[in-house]
């Protein structure tokens, strides 16, 4: 039977979402989570592949804005819910959905598509490049201490209920956007999704805990975390799992870290998603007992190369011609002149000779400033044509802080 691809009707959402749940392991979330997902859904951005009355493929996106180098934000499509039924593999369904989705994103005027990759091997062929890394840590707090900076003792900490402190949490989160690329501007109702606290979310741990950091009566940081108590013959050895930590300034960051390290009856702090340049790494007494590991984070795909490169800032002035390969979105293929300085950036088509050659995938990897063009060239993924162009352009694309994606979608 021919597979039909179409935009979802609201009446088809339960069947569509059920297919997503099945593809990602078949364990449905709590009813509250399902209802919240329905609430934040933009039905006109959902694609379903149908074999008769059966939904056999899904893909969707959200109309976000993402922080980019230069302290501003750019429109992006947050791609999510991509799946193909196990019974319908190797029939071109995924490719057809990706084709339809990128065409739609382009028509909406969104220059970037961004996703979390359940399987990284899938998305490179559609032009997505790994653009952020995240740090995972499991810290032995029985053996690791912190040397905190001046001003830490001037931070007041107080416990709060997450829902009652939500306005403060969101204000602190919003203050981070200009400083760190990769962070996503919250859409309506997404703030409540971040503090959803069903038994499934708790995973055998405590209800979600919240501590606010305040300086002179102003909220300047927060930590959201869960406690997982545990005992053995030697005593208590519980775990603190950090869901989110945001802070304005080093003293607030250190005060929250010191609090998490010192919670009674615990001996481990797990941080499953932190920026790779997180400051606490320079405060610990023994970094080897923090079990640090890097993981891939956000994958970025320029949908409109010219608009995407013009939307971000650059660390140094640059004037370079890029020869871009893009077989899946051929409107991007060809030569582009990027000219940028402190006043802004322009990226337009040109017939001038190329200085660098790369695919749109590498352009996506370098876009947020966390993956350098130099390292991509060392891997053979970027080719220097004009001598010196690689060093100048790699410097311009770089950033002062590591990009980071703390916002799931």
LINTASUL-V726001 format. One record per residue. RES is the residue in three letters. PSI is psi as a letter, one per 40 degrees, with the letter a starting at -180 (999 if undefined). OMEGA is omega in radians with two decimals (999 if undefined). NEAR is the number of other C-alpha atoms within 8 Angstrom. Layout:
res;psi;omega;near
RES;PSI;OMEGA;NEAR
RES;PSI;OMEGA;NEAR
This chain:
res;psi;omega;near
UNK;i;3.14;4
UNK;h;3.09;4
UNK;h;3.14;9
UNK;h;3.11;8
UNK;h;-3.14;9
UNK;i;3.04;7
UNK;i;-3.01;10
UNK;i;2.94;12
UNK;i;3.12;8
UNK;d;-3.13;6
UNK;e;-3.11;5
UNK;e;-2.99;8
UNK;d;-3.11;10
UNK;d;-3.13;7
UNK;d;3.13;8
UNK;d;-3.09;11
UNK;d;3.06;8
UNK;d;3.11;8
UNK;d;3.07;14
UNK;d;-3.14;12
UNK;d;-3.13;11
UNK;d;-3.11;9
UNK;d;-3.11;11
UNK;f;2.99;7
UNK;e;3.02;6
UNK;e;-3.14;7
UNK;h;-3.10;7
UNK;i;3.05;5
UNK;i;3.10;8
UNK;i;3.11;9
UNK;d;3.13;6
UNK;d;3.12;8
UNK;d;3.13;10
UNK;d;-3.13;9
UNK;d;3.12;8
UNK;d;3.08;9
UNK;d;3.08;8
UNK;d;-3.10;8
UNK;d;-3.07;7
UNK;e;-3.09;9
UNK;h;2.97;7
UNK;h;-2.98;8
UNK;d;-3.13;9
UNK;e;3.11;7
UNK;e;3.12;10
UNK;h;3.10;12
UNK;h;3.04;13
UNK;i;3.00;14
UNK;h;-3.00;14
UNK;h;2.99;12
UNK;g;-2.99;11
UNK;b;3.14;7
UNK;e;-3.08;5
UNK;h;3.04;6
UNK;h;-3.05;12
UNK;e;3.10;13
UNK;i;-3.10;14
UNK;i;2.99;17
UNK;i;3.13;15
UNK;i;3.08;12
UNK;i;3.10;12
UNK;i;-3.10;11
UNK;g;-3.10;8
UNK;i;2.82;12
UNK;i;-3.09;11
UNK;i;3.08;13
UNK;h;-3.09;16
UNK;i;3.11;15
UNK;h;-3.10;13
UNK;e;3.05;9
UNK;e;3.10;12
UNK;a;3.11;10
UNK;i;3.14;11
UNK;i;3.08;10
UNK;i;3.08;11
UNK;i;2.97;13
UNK;h;3.09;14
UNK;h;-3.04;12
UNK;h;-3.05;14
UNK;i;3.03;11
UNK;f;-3.11;9
UNK;h;3.13;10
UNK;i;2.99;11
UNK;h;-3.14;12
UNK;i;-3.12;10
UNK;d;3.14;6
UNK;e;-3.02;5
UNK;f;3.10;9
UNK;i;3.05;9
UNK;f;3.07;5
UNK;e;3.13;5
UNK;e;-3.09;7
UNK;d;-3.14;13
UNK;d;-3.14;9
UNK;d;-3.13;7
UNK;d;3.10;8
UNK;d;3.10;13
UNK;d;3.09;10
UNK;d;-3.13;9
UNK;d;-3.07;8
UNK;d;-3.13;11
UNK;d;3.04;10
UNK;d;-3.13;8
UNK;d;3.12;8
UNK;d;3.11;13
UNK;d;3.14;11
UNK;d;3.12;7
UNK;e;3.11;6
UNK;f;3.11;6
UNK;h;-3.01;13
UNK;e;-3.07;14
UNK;i;2.91;13
UNK;h;-3.05;15
UNK;i;3.13;13
UNK;i;2.87;10
UNK;h;-3.05;11
UNK;h;3.02;10
UNK;d;3.08;4
UNK;h;-3.07;6
UNK;d;-3.09;7
UNK;d;-3.04;5
UNK;d;-2.76;7
UNK;e;3.11;11
UNK;d;-3.09;10
UNK;e;3.07;6
UNK;e;3.02;7
UNK;e;3.12;14
UNK;h;3.10;15
UNK;i;3.11;14
UNK;h;-3.03;12
UNK;d;3.09;17
UNK;i;2.99;17
UNK;i;3.08;15
UNK;i;-3.10;14
UNK;h;2.99;14
UNK;h;-3.13;14
UNK;i;3.00;12
UNK;h;-2.89;12
UNK;h;3.09;11
UNK;g;-3.04;11
UNK;e;3.02;12
UNK;d;-3.10;7
UNK;e;-3.09;7
UNK;h;3.08;13
UNK;i;-3.13;10
UNK;h;2.97;8
UNK;h;-2.97;7
UNK;i;-3.10;10
UNK;i;3.09;8
UNK;h;3.14;6
UNK;e;-3.10;7
UNK;d;-3.11;12
UNK;e;3.08;8
UNK;e;3.11;7
UNK;h;3.08;12
UNK;h;3.08;8
UNK;i;3.04;10
UNK;i;3.10;7
UNK;i;3.12;8
UNK;i;3.01;10
UNK;h;-3.06;8
UNK;d;-3.10;11
UNK;d;3.14;7
UNK;d;-3.13;7
UNK;e;-2.97;9
UNK;d;-3.14;9
UNK;d;3.09;7
UNK;d;3.14;8
UNK;d;-3.08;10
UNK;d;3.10;9
UNK;d;3.11;8
UNK;d;3.10;15
UNK;d;-3.10;9
UNK;d;-3.13;8
UNK;e;-3.13;8
UNK;e;-2.96;11
UNK;d;-3.07;14
UNK;d;-3.02;11
UNK;d;-3.05;7
UNK;h;3.08;15
UNK;i;3.10;16
UNK;e;-3.14;13
UNK;i;-2.99;14
UNK;h;3.06;11
UNK;h;-3.10;10
UNK;h;2.94;7
UNK;i;3.10;7
UNK;h;3.10;6
UNK;e;3.12;8
UNK;d;3.10;9
UNK;d;-3.13;11
UNK;d;3.07;8
UNK;d;-3.11;9
UNK;d;-3.09;6
UNK;e;3.09;9
UNK;h;-2.94;8
UNK;g;3.08;9
UNK;i;3.06;8
UNK;d;3.10;8
UNK;d;3.10;9
UNK;d;-3.08;7
UNK;d;3.06;12
UNK;f;-3.14;6
UNK;e;3.11;7
UNK;a;-3.11;9
UNK;i;2.88;9
UNK;i;-3.13;8
UNK;h;-3.14;11
UNK;i;-3.14;12
UNK;h;3.00;12
UNK;h;3.09;12
UNK;i;3.00;13
UNK;h;-3.10;16
UNK;i;3.04;13
UNK;h;-3.11;10
UNK;f;3.09;4
UNK;e;3.14;5
UNK;h;3.09;6
UNK;h;-3.08;10
UNK;e;3.11;13
UNK;i;3.07;16
UNK;i;2.98;15
UNK;h;2.98;13
UNK;h;-3.03;13
UNK;i;3.04;12
UNK;i;3.08;14
UNK;h;3.07;11
UNK;g;-3.08;11
UNK;i;3.11;11
UNK;i;3.13;8
UNK;i;2.96;9
UNK;a;-3.06;7
UNK;d;-3.13;4
UNK;e;3.12;5
UNK;a;-3.09;6
UNK;h;3.06;11
UNK;f;-3.12;12
UNK;i;-3.09;13
UNK;h;2.99;13
UNK;h;3.11;13
UNK;h;-3.06;12
UNK;h;3.10;13
UNK;d;3.12;11
UNK;i;3.05;9
UNK;h;3.09;10
UNK;h;-3.11;11
UNK;i;3.06;12
UNK;h;3.12;11
UNK;i;-3.09;7
UNK;d;-3.13;10
UNK;d;3.13;14
UNK;d;3.10;15
UNK;d;-3.12;14
UNK;d;3.14;12
UNK;d;3.12;14
UNK;d;3.11;15
UNK;d;3.13;9
UNK;d;3.10;10
UNK;d;-3.10;8
UNK;d;3.13;9
UNK;d;-3.00;10
UNK;e;-3.12;8
UNK;h;-3.10;7
UNK;i;3.04;4
UNK;e;3.06;8
UNK;i;3.13;14
UNK;e;-3.12;11
UNK;h;2.96;14
UNK;h;3.08;16
UNK;h;3.05;12
UNK;g;-3.04;12
UNK;e;-3.12;10
UNK;g;3.09;9
UNK;i;3.06;11
UNK;i;-3.05;11
UNK;e;3.10;10
UNK;f;-3.11;7
UNK;h;-2.96;7
UNK;d;-3.08;8
UNK;d;3.14;9
UNK;d;-3.13;8
UNK;e;3.11;5
UNK;e;-3.03;9
UNK;i;-3.12;11
UNK;d;-3.08;8
UNK;g;-3.06;9
UNK;d;-3.13;10
UNK;d;-3.14;6
UNK;e;3.07;10
UNK;e;3.06;11
UNK;f;-3.09;10
UNK;h;3.08;10
UNK;h;3.08;7
UNK;i;-3.09;9
UNK;i;3.07;8
UNK;i;-3.09;8
UNK;b;-3.10;13
UNK;i;3.02;15
UNK;h;-3.04;15
UNK;i;3.08;16
UNK;h;3.01;14
UNK;h;3.10;13
UNK;d;3.01;14
UNK;h;-3.02;12
UNK;d;-3.09;10
UNK;d;-3.12;11
UNK;d;-3.12;9
UNK;d;-3.09;12
UNK;d;3.10;12
UNK;e;-3.04;12
UNK;e;-3.08;10
UNK;i;3.05;13
UNK;i;-3.07;12
UNK;i;-3.02;15
UNK;d;3.14;10
UNK;i;3.08;9
UNK;i;-3.11;10
UNK;i;3.00;12
UNK;h;-2.98;8
UNK;i;3.05;12
UNK;h;-3.12;14
UNK;h;3.02;13
UNK;h;-2.98;13
UNK;h;3.04;13
UNK;h;3.11;11
UNK;g;-3.10;12
UNK;d;-3.06;6
UNK;d;3.07;7
UNK;g;-2.96;8
UNK;e;3.10;7
UNK;e;3.11;6
UNK;e;-3.01;12
UNK;i;3.09;11
UNK;a;-3.03;8
UNK;h;-3.14;13
UNK;h;3.05;13
UNK;h;3.07;13
UNK;h;3.08;15
UNK;h;-3.07;11
UNK;i;3.02;13
UNK;a;-3.09;10
UNK;e;-3.12;7
UNK;e;-3.12;5
UNK;a;-3.07;8
UNK;i;3.03;13
UNK;h;3.09;11
UNK;h;-3.05;13
UNK;i;3.08;8
UNK;i;-3.13;9
UNK;i;3.01;8
UNK;e;3.14;5
UNK;i;-3.14;6
UNK;i;-3.09;5
UNK;i;3.03;12
UNK;d;3.12;13
UNK;i;3.06;15
UNK;h;-3.12;13
UNK;i;3.07;13
UNK;i;3.14;12
UNK;d;3.11;14
UNK;d;3.12;12
UNK;d;3.09;13
UNK;d;3.07;12
UNK;d;3.13;17
UNK;d;-3.07;16
UNK;e;-2.90;14
UNK;d;-3.06;12
UNK;e;3.04;17
UNK;e;-3.10;14
UNK;d;3.06;15
UNK;h;-3.04;13
UNK;i;3.04;11
UNK;d;3.11;13
UNK;d;-3.12;10
UNK;d;3.08;8
UNK;d;3.07;12
UNK;d;3.11;11
UNK;d;3.08;8
UNK;e;-3.13;7
UNK;e;-3.08;7
UNK;e;3.06;10
UNK;h;-3.10;15
UNK;h;3.09;9
UNK;h;3.13;11
UNK;d;3.10;9
UNK;h;-3.11;8
UNK;h;3.14;7
UNK;e;-3.08;6
UNK;d;-3.10;12
UNK;d;-3.11;11
UNK;d;-3.12;8
UNK;d;-3.06;9
UNK;d;3.10;11
UNK;d;3.09;11
UNK;d;-3.10;9
UNK;d;-3.11;11
UNK;e;-3.05;15
UNK;i;-3.14;14
UNK;i;3.13;11
UNK;d;3.10;4
UNK;i;3.14;8
UNK;h;3.05;13
UNK;i;-3.05;15
UNK;h;3.08;16
UNK;g;3.11;12
UNK;e;-2.97;8
UNK;h;3.11;6
UNK;i;3.07;5
UNK;999;999;6
